[in-house]
């Protein structure tokens, strides 16, 4: 069992989740049960799955949870595009958050490759 809090990938995805919560506070209230909830759920799913994978006993299980994190990251990537296109997310914030999310996806992919190479 690994301490997920020691992983840079978890820390960065956790910080991204906090940022998603902050920016979605500015979205229209009619999106509370729609886009806001979806973005918060997919954003928080990234570090959540990393944490859960760390609690598993095998690297294959950990890799499976990293796959889930990657899916959630891709889901959030689309939701960011949608938020920007709807005018809820200014271009500068969209660019910054998208850039960070792409880097997190690269980190997840690299971690996955490392785990799969071991098995």
Secondary structure, DSSP 8 states (H G I E B T S, - for coil): ---GGG-HHHHHHHHHHHHHHHHHTTS-GGGTTTHHHHHHHHHHHHHHHHHHHHTSSSHHHHHHHHHHHHHHHHHHHHHHHHHHHTTSS-HHHHHHHHHHHHHHHHHHHHHHHHHHHH-
